[in-house]
Structures are given as C-alpha cells and as structure tokens.
Amino acid sequence: MSSLPTPGPADDAAPDGARVSSAPASSEPRSLRIEDWLTVIVMALLALITFANVLVRYFTNSSFAWTEELSVFLMIVLALVAGSAAVARDRHIRIEFFCDSGSAARRRRLAQLGALLVAVLFAVIAVLSVRVVWDDYRFEETSPGIGVPQWWYSVWLPILSLLITWRAIGLLIRRTRQPDVEFLGNDADDNGERQP
C-alpha cells in the first residue's frame, strides 16, 4: 500500500486539485520583479490618464493638454521595460526556424549570438542617447505640450537601454554556462515547441 505525500508548506493547491510546488520552475532571475512592477505601474498610470481624459472630454468638450505628451512618454518607457523583461526571459524576437533547428550546440551558439547582439545594440543606444540628454539639458529644450525640460523625458532612454544591456549580458552569461544538453531540455518540449 503506497502512501500519498502530505502537503507541506511549500506546496499550494491548484484550482483543479493538483499540487503545485511554490519553488521556482525556471532559472528566471528574481530581479525581474523590477520590470514586472514597473510594467504594472506604467500600465495603471496610462489607464488612469486615459480614463481621466475621456471623462473630462465627455463632460466639458475639452481635454487635458498634457495627457498626450505624458502618455507617449509612458508608452516608450513601457516598451523599453517590457523589452528588458523579454531579453531577461529569453523571449525577444527571433526567427524560430533558424533558432530552433539543428543541434543543441548550434542552438546555444545562436542564443549566445542573439544575446550579444542585443547587448551591443542597446549599449550603443545608451551611449548615443547620453548625447541627446546632454543637448536637451544644455540648450534648455522644453517639451511641446507641458513646457517641462525635455531632458526629464530623454534621460530615461540611456537608463533603460543600460538595463536592457545588463539583462542581455546576464542572458549571455547564463547561456554560456549552460551545457548543450540542458539547453535543449530547457527550451523545447517533446514537440520541439518553446516553453514559456
């Protein structure tokens, strides 16, 4: 007679009655909570700004002048933060036909090359955008909608580009340390499809 395991404090009951371990299922960096919370905050701000603007426009036939400028800024921040999370989770855009075919060693080398190219691209963007921020500050550029200093917006481009660079370097290091067999096992199931 076999005994059933008793649920421990590390196990959570799933809605269908199955047991799910609360241990992390992947090697995903815990620091991704930063990007996840930033995404939630930016999305909430976008929703609130848009909702407030709709209400004001409906009741007064005019709108807040600052909402478009702030919304565009928040959407750019959202795209960069989500890009950072996608790179860290190895979910950036790729051509699956090339990346998922061939041996595990070939797939790992392509993943390393992709991470390296992302790191180089965003490092270049970070360096070049520092000049943009400096010019905005030096020439005292102001934003067209609100009239605040333009560098308040542009300073986030090099910061978030460096974050993406850092995530890509972390992905490159993880892929370099990972054996070929483990790489093949982690990234594909029996049907050859990528796992979330």
Secondary structure as UniProt FT lines:
FT   TURN            9..10
FT   STRAND          11..13
FT   TURN            15..16
FT   STRAND          19..21
FT   HELIX           30..32
FT   HELIX           33..60
FT   HELIX           66..88
FT   TURN            89..90
FT   HELIX           96..99
FT   HELIX           104..138
FT   TURN            139..140
FT   TURN            144..146
FT   HELIX           151..154
FT   HELIX           156..177
FT   HELIX           180..187
FT   TURN            190..191
//
